Amino acid sequence: MISVIGLSVPLQSSGSIELFAVLTLTVVIFAGFWKMFEKAGEPGWAGIIPIYNLYVLVKISGNAWWWFILVLIPVINFFATLKISIDIAKKFGRGVLFGLGLTFISFIFYPLLGFGDYQYQDTTHTGEGAV
C-alpha cells in the first residue's frame, strides 16, 4: 500500500495575494471617499476615519442625523445604506442606478464619483424661493 500521509497538498496559500487585493480595494475606496468628501465641502480626511465617515456620508446625503443610527442597526442598515447611497447619487446629479452602484460596487463607483467630473449640488442651503 502507498502511504497517503507522506503526500501533503496545501489547501491554503500564504494569502499574500488576497491581502494585497483587499488592501488595494481599501485604498481605492478611501481615495474616492477623500475626493468625494472634498467635492461636498467636507474635509477629505473624514473619509478615512471609520464610523465618522458614515456620519459625514449621512450629512452629505442630506438626511437627518438619526439615519446614522439606522446604519448601525442590523437588517435596517441595508435599507438605510440604500437610501443614503441613492441620496448621495442625487446630490451629485446622478440617478437611482448610480446610487445602487455606490451600494453594491462601491470600489468602482466612489472613485468614479470622487475623480470624475461630477459636481456636488447642495439643494438644502440655497436661497431660491425665499421671500
C-alpha positions in Angstrom: 0.0 0.0 0.0 1.0 3.5 -0.7 1.3 5.9 2.3 -1.0 8.8 1.9 0.3 10.5 5.0 3.6 11.4 3.2 1.8 13.3 0.5 0.5 16.6 1.7 -1.2 19.0 -0.5 -1.6 22.5 0.9 -5.2 23.6 0.9 -4.5 27.2 1.6 -1.9 29.6 0.0 0.0 32.1 2.0 -2.7 34.7 1.5 -0.5 37.4 0.2 -2.4 37.9 -3.0 -5.7 38.1 -1.1 -4.2 40.6 1.3 -2.8 42.7 -1.5 -6.2 42.7 -3.3 -8.1 43.7 -0.1 -5.6 46.5 0.8 -5.7 47.8 -2.8 -9.5 47.9 -2.8 -9.5 49.7 0.5 -7.0 52.3 -0.7 -9.1 52.9 -3.9 -12.3 53.3 -1.9 -10.7 55.7 0.6 -9.2 57.7 -2.2 -12.7 58.0 -3.8 -14.1 58.9 -0.4 -11.5 61.6 0.2 -12.1 63.3 -3.2 -15.9 63.0 -2.9 -15.9 64.5 0.6 -13.8 67.4 -0.7 -16.3 68.0 -3.5 -19.1 68.1 -1.0 -17.3 70.7 1.1 -16.3 68.3 3.9 -12.6 67.6 4.9 -11.1 64.8 2.9 -9.6 63.2 5.9 -13.1 62.5 7.2 -13.4 59.8 4.5 -10.8 57.6 6.1 -11.9 57.7 9.7 -14.1 54.7 10.4 -17.7 55.4 11.7 -17.1 59.1 11.4 -17.1 58.7 7.7 -20.6 57.1 7.9 -21.8 60.2 9.8 -20.4 62.5 7.2 -21.9 60.4 4.4 -25.3 60.8 6.0 -24.7 64.6 6.3 -23.6 64.8 2.6 -26.7 62.8 1.5 -28.9 65.5 3.1 -30.5 63.0 5.5 -31.2 63.7 9.2 -28.5 62.7 11.8 -30.6 59.8 13.0 -30.0 57.9 9.8 -26.5 57.3 11.1 -28.1 55.4 14.0 -30.1 53.3 11.5 -26.9 52.3 9.7 -25.7 50.7 12.9 -28.8 48.5 13.4 -28.6 45.1 11.7 -31.1 44.4 8.8 -32.3 48.0 8.9 -28.8 49.1 7.9 -29.2 47.5 4.4 -32.2 49.7 3.6 -30.6 52.8 5.2 -27.5 52.3 3.2 -29.5 52.0 0.0 -31.4 55.3 0.7 -28.2 57.1 1.7 -26.3 55.9 -1.4 -29.2 56.9 -3.7 -29.4 60.3 -2.0 -25.7 60.9 -2.4 -26.0 60.0 -6.1 -28.8 62.5 -6.5 -26.7 65.2 -4.7 -24.1 64.6 -7.5 -26.7 64.8 -10.3 -26.9 61.0 -10.8 -29.8 58.6 -10.6 -31.0 55.6 -8.7 -28.9 53.1 -10.7 -25.7 55.1 -9.8 -26.9 55.0 -6.1 -27.2 51.2 -6.3 -23.7 51.1 -7.8 -22.5 53.1 -4.8 -24.1 50.5 -2.5 -23.1 47.2 -4.3 -20.0 48.1 -6.3 -18.6 50.8 -4.1 -14.9 50.2 -5.1 -15.8 51.3 -8.6 -18.5 54.0 -8.0 -17.0 56.0 -5.1 -13.7 56.6 -7.0 -15.7 57.3 -10.1 -17.7 59.9 -8.1 -14.6 61.4 -6.5 -12.3 61.6 -9.5 -15.0 62.1 -12.2 -16.4 65.4 -13.4 -19.5 65.2 -11.1 -20.2 68.3 -9.0 -21.9 68.3 -5.7 -25.3 70.1 -5.7 -26.4 71.0 -2.2 -30.0 72.0 -2.7 -30.7 72.3 1.1 -28.9 75.6 1.6 -30.0 77.5 -1.5 -31.9 80.8 -1.1 -34.2 80.1 -4.0 -37.9 80.7 -3.3 -37.1 82.8 -0.2 -39.2 85.8 0.4 
